[in-house]
Amino acid sequence: MRADDTVLPITIQCSPSSVVLHAVRSGDWLTVHADIPYSVVNTDTVVLIAPKGSPLEAFATFDDDRGNLVAKFKMSDLKLLLDVEAKTNELTLAGCTKDGDTFAGSDTVRIVK
């Protein structure tokens, strides 16, 4: 990121929108759909920021049928970064474009114990 840049706001949607803690299995995924064109994203920089711990690197990124960014994260890794005592957690998808600009957007997921 260049020092003089501001963060480009994006809209994201997390799927599923609820995390059932006792039901998380090793093969489960959190999929994040973003409204930024996949073609402008430096996919090596895409991370998910949760309430606890370090940013979680995307396991996979690809474009949807509209050409926008989709990122997948292992639910078993994400579960370790959630505030499990809260009813909801805000998750932020962030990264850089190929031009070096930073983008970020947030969505809230419900936590089910």
PLY file of the C-alpha trace (Angstrom):
ply
format ascii 1.0
element vertex 113
property float x
property float y
property float z
element edge 112
property int vertex1
property int vertex2
end_header
0.00 0.00 0.00
1.23 3.46 -0.81
1.35 5.84 2.16
-0.79 8.51 0.47
-3.65 6.16 -0.41
-6.91 5.72 1.41
-8.72 2.40 1.71
-11.11 1.67 -1.15
-14.41 0.58 0.45
-16.01 -2.57 -0.95
-19.18 -4.45 -0.11
-18.86 -8.10 0.93
-21.24 -10.89 1.81
-20.19 -13.88 3.92
-21.73 -17.28 3.33
-22.83 -18.88 5.53
-24.06 -15.90 7.52
-24.13 -17.99 10.71
-21.30 -20.04 12.20
-22.57 -23.02 14.21
-19.55 -23.66 16.41
-20.25 -27.27 17.39
-20.94 -28.22 13.78
-17.72 -26.90 12.17
-15.90 -29.72 10.37
-12.50 -29.69 8.69
-14.04 -29.57 5.21
-16.30 -26.57 5.86
-15.70 -23.22 4.16
-16.59 -19.59 4.65
-17.08 -18.02 1.24
-16.81 -14.25 0.86
-18.30 -12.53 -2.19
-16.96 -9.03 -2.90
-17.99 -6.30 -5.32
-14.46 -5.62 -6.61
-13.40 -6.93 -10.02
-11.22 -10.02 -9.66
-9.00 -8.80 -12.49
-7.73 -5.82 -10.44
-6.97 -7.78 -7.24
-3.51 -8.95 -6.18
-4.85 -12.28 -4.94
-1.74 -12.99 -2.83
-2.79 -10.16 -0.49
-6.39 -11.21 0.24
-7.01 -11.81 3.96
-9.92 -12.10 6.36
-9.66 -10.18 9.62
-11.62 -11.58 12.56
-11.90 -10.29 16.16
-9.01 -12.40 17.52
-5.62 -13.39 16.16
-3.78 -12.70 12.95
-5.36 -12.12 9.54
-6.35 -15.35 7.83
-4.98 -15.81 4.30
-7.45 -16.88 1.62
-7.28 -20.58 0.80
-8.59 -19.89 -2.69
-9.69 -16.92 -4.78
-11.56 -16.86 -8.07
-14.05 -14.78 -10.01
-17.79 -15.21 -9.95
-20.08 -15.07 -12.99
-19.96 -11.24 -12.90
-16.16 -11.15 -12.74
-16.02 -10.12 -9.07
-13.75 -11.50 -6.35
-14.74 -14.59 -4.37
-12.48 -15.79 -1.55
-12.69 -19.04 0.43
-11.43 -19.57 3.98
-11.22 -22.78 6.01
-13.93 -22.62 8.65
-11.81 -24.68 11.08
-9.07 -21.99 10.90
-11.58 -19.14 11.18
-13.24 -20.68 14.24
-10.00 -20.13 16.20
-10.16 -16.38 15.44
-13.78 -15.75 16.42
-15.03 -14.23 19.63
-17.17 -17.22 20.56
-18.71 -15.43 23.54
-20.30 -12.78 21.30
-23.59 -13.22 19.46
-22.09 -11.75 16.29
-18.62 -11.12 14.87
-17.61 -8.57 12.27
-15.37 -10.04 9.58
-13.35 -7.81 7.26
-12.03 -8.83 3.86
-8.96 -6.81 2.92
-6.24 -6.80 0.32
-4.46 -4.79 -2.34
-5.12 -4.16 -5.98
-2.47 -4.83 -8.60
-1.84 -1.05 -8.56
-1.01 -1.18 -4.82
-4.22 0.40 -3.52
-5.79 -1.13 -0.40
-9.42 -2.28 -0.31
-11.56 -3.50 2.59
-15.15 -4.36 3.40
-16.95 -5.89 6.38
-19.90 -8.15 7.06
-21.34 -9.52 10.28
-21.82 -13.23 10.94
-23.97 -14.70 13.69
-22.32 -17.04 16.20
-24.35 -20.08 17.29
-23.01 -22.06 20.26
0 1
1 2
2 3
3 4
4 5
5 6
6 7
7 8
8 9
9 10
10 11
11 12
12 13
13 14
14 15
15 16
16 17
17 18
18 19
19 20
20 21
21 22
22 23
23 24
24 25
25 26
26 27
27 28
28 29
29 30
30 31
31 32
32 33
33 34
34 35
35 36
36 37
37 38
38 39
39 40
40 41
41 42
42 43
43 44
44 45
45 46
46 47
47 48
48 49
49 50
50 51
51 52
52 53
53 54
54 55
55 56
56 57
57 58
58 59
59 60
60 61
61 62
62 63
63 64
64 65
65 66
66 67
67 68
68 69
69 70
70 71
71 72
72 73
73 74
74 75
75 76
76 77
77 78
78 79
79 80
80 81
81 82
82 83
83 84
84 85
85 86
86 87
87 88
88 89
89 90
90 91
91 92
92 93
93 94
94 95
95 96
96 97
97 98
98 99
99 100
100 101
101 102
102 103
103 104
104 105
105 106
106 107
107 108
108 109
109 110
110 111
111 112
